[in-house]
Amino acid sequence: MPANRKSHFHYKAGELFCEEVPVGQVAEEVGTPLYLYSCNSLIDGYREVCHAFSKLSPLICYSVKANANLTLCRILATEGAGADILSGGELYKALQAGFPLQKIVFAGPGKNKEEIEYALRENIFIFNVESPGELRLIEKLSRQLNQSARISLRINPDVDPKTHRYITTGKRENKFGLDFDEAEKLYSQVKKSPLLEPVGIHFHLGSQITSLQPYLRALEKILDFLELLKERGLNLKYVDMGGGFGISYEEGKLPLNIMDLAEKIYPLIKKTGAKLILEP
């Protein structure tokens, strides 16, 4: 948590409170073990991201995989967030929570036939496509249902996010996303399809990223590729920057400074005219 953000967990006369509720009282009423969340902490975190990136007016999609608790999702939907989902179950949860369809992005490499059909019927905002096989399946199901789909391709920019190797997803050796040459061919296929609309480009470096440089290096590569696509006659509307903003789990380790990140990427995104999508 940033040093200047108020903690809603605090002590009064030696007793721990969550906001104005004694934690001990909650434990007595519902039993232990339990997870206890501060609504105000959640809202503060969301609004902090909104404020940092306000000059770009991004679509901020909560990553439902982080915590699919329906109450937490409803709070964020009420705040105006979108939803980043990875499964049909998460799509169902997002709709139950009140996230608008035009703010739901379906990401991840594990989408199956039934989940894609469900998302097509609901007419979600964007599919973040990971592979040629997934693209073929979406196109096939789109034809069967006579339902168009907005497509963003996930690029593997081959950038080391300097995080734990088990949560790194943006290096060449990682199994996620497409290289630039393959993506260029797939964008050409999407452009020719009568039911697929190429609208965006997506990258995801991993989780718990505490340095600005991986984001900036990846974004420079992505935006260079965006310019190449524009020269080929394809003008994409959205840049989806995935990857969890790092927080401080250890004393002395600083979290990612999102104000600095926002200031650094502002001129890069602004120059393209594309709209930014975030997945914190």
N, C-alpha and C positions, 0 to 999 in steps of 0.2 A: 504494500500500500504506500502511495506517495507520502512523504513526510508531512505535507501540508493538508492532507485529507483527514478529516475528523474520524476517529474510531468510534463506532457505536457500541463497542464492547468496552466497558470501563468498570472501575471499582468504586463503590460507595461504602464507607465505613468497613472496609475489608471484605465486602461481599461483591461478587462479580455480577454485573448486569449486562443484558443485551438490550440496548436502547433503555427503556424504563422498566424492564421486566427482570426480576432476579432470576439468574440461571438456575439456582437451587430450587426455586419454586417450580420451574418448568420440569426439572428432573423428578421432583416429587409427584407432579400431576400425571406425567406421561411415562415415567420410567426411563431407565438407561439400558444400553447405550442409545444415544440419539444424535441427530444432526440439528443444529440450531442456527438459523440464518437471520441476519438483520436485513429487513426490507430496505431501510434507509442506506445501508452500505451498498446494496445492489444498485439502487437508484443513483447514488453518488458516483459509482464506477461508470455506469452508462453515460451519465451526464458529463463526466470528465472527458470521455472519448468524444462525445458530441461537441463539446466546447473546443477541444484541441483541434479538431478537423473542421470546424464550422465554416471556414472560408471555402471549403470544397463541397459542402452540403452532401456528404456521402450517405449511401444507404448502409446502415450498420446492422448487420445480421448476427444475432446471437447464435453461437454455436451450441445447438441443442444437446449435442453429445456431452458437453461439459456437465450439464445437470438438467435432466428433463422433468424435474419437479414441476407439476402443473401450475402451482401457485407462483413460483419464480418466473415461469414463462409468461404467465398472465400479466405480471407486473411489468415485464419488459415490453410486451405487446402494447400495453396501455401507454407506456412511455414513448412509443413510436418506432420501436425496433422491428427489424425483419428477423427471419429465422434461416439459419444455415442448417440443413438437415442431411442425414446420411442414410435414411431408411424409410420404408413405408410406415413403420411404427412412429418414427419421429415426425413424419408428415401428419399423421393422425393427431399426435400430441400438439403439434404447432397449430393445427386448425381448431382443436378444442380450446387452446389458449387464446385464440383470437388474432393470431398473426394474419395479416391480409395476404391473399394469394399472390398479389403483385409484389410482395416482399419476401417470398419464399424461394430460396436457392437450394437445389438438390445437388449435393456434391458427393464425393467418395467413390471408390472403385468397385463397391460391392452391390450395385443396383441390380436387382433381378427383374424378370419379365413382369411379374405381378406388381412390383413397386413402380416400375416405369409406367405401366398402364394406369395405375392409380393416380400418379402425378400428372399424366397427360389428361386424364378425364377431369381432374381438378383445375387444369390449365395454370400450373404454377409459373412463376416468373422466369426462371432460367434453370437449365440443366448444365452443370459443370461436367463436361465429358472427359474421361480419363484415357480412352483407348479407341482404336479403330473398331474393335468388336462391339463396344458399347454404343458407338455412333450408329453402326449398322442396325443394332437392335432397336434403338430409339426411332430410326427412320422407318424400319419395318412396322413397328407398332403404331407410329404416326399415320402411316398409310391405312392400316387396318381400321383405325379409329376415326380416320379422316380428321385428325386434330393436329394442328401445327405445333411446333416446339421451338422455343428460343434456346440457342446453343452458345455456350462458352467453352472453349477448350482449355484444359489444364496443361500448362507448360511446366516442364522441369528445367529450371534455369541453370542448374549445376552450380549452386552457390551454397557454401558451407555456412549454416546459421550459427555455428559455435554454441550449440546446445548439446544435450545428451544424445548419443548416437541412436538410442532406441526411439527418440521422438524427432529425429531429423528426417525430412521428407523431400528436400529440394536439391539433393546432390545427384550426380549422374548415376551412381550405383544404387540409389534408392529406386524402388519399384513403382513409384508414383509419377503419373504425368507423361507428357510427350516431349520429345526433343523438338527443336525448332524446325528442322527439315520435315519431319513427319507431320508436325502441326500445319505447316504451310500446305501440304498436300490435302490434309483433311479439311482445312478451311475452304479450299477450292471445291471439294465435294459438297460441303454444306451449302455453299453459295449456289450450286447447281440444283439442289434439291427443292422441289416445289413446296414441301411441308416443313423444311428446317430453315430457321432464320439465324444466321450468324450475328450475334449481338455483342459478344464480349470475349475477354481473355482472362485467364485465371492462373494464379500461382500460389503455392502454399509451401513455406519453407520448413515448417515444423512447429513445435510448441516450446513455451518457456524461453523465448528469445529476448535477451536483455541488451543487445547491441543494435545500434542504428545501421551499421555498415552492411550487414547481410541484406536488409530490406532495400537499401539504396543501390547496392550492386545488382540485385535481382531486378529491381524496377527499371534500372537503366537498360538492362538486356531486354526486358519485356517491351519497353517503349521504343527501342530501336526496331524490334520486330514489328511492333504496331505500325511504325512508319513504312516498313517494307510492305506490309499488307496493304497499306493505304496506296502505295505506288502500284500495287497489283489490282486496285479498284475495289478494295474491301475496307470500309470505314467502320470500325467497331465502336460501339457506344459506351462500353463498360470495361473498367479494369478492376478485377476482383483480387484484392491483396489478402491472401489467407495467412494464417500463422498466429498462434497465441502470443499476445503481448506478455513478456516476462514479468513476473512479480518477485518479491524478495522472500525467499524461504529461509535464508540464512542471515545471521547478523553480520553486517558489514558489506553485504552484497546488494548493490543498488538495482532497483527495477528498471525496466525500459522507460525512458523519458518520452512519453507520447507527445508532449508539446514540441520537443525538439524534432521528433520524427515527422510530425505534421508540417512544421515549418520547412523542413528539408524537402519533403516530397511535393509541397504545394506548387512550386514553379514547374516541376516535372509533369505533374498531372494536368495543370492548367494549360500548359502548352499544347496538349493533345486535344483538348476539348471533350475528353471522355469523362464519364461520371465514375467516381470511386465507390467501390463496395468493400467494406471491411468485415472481418469475421472474428472479432475478439472473443 
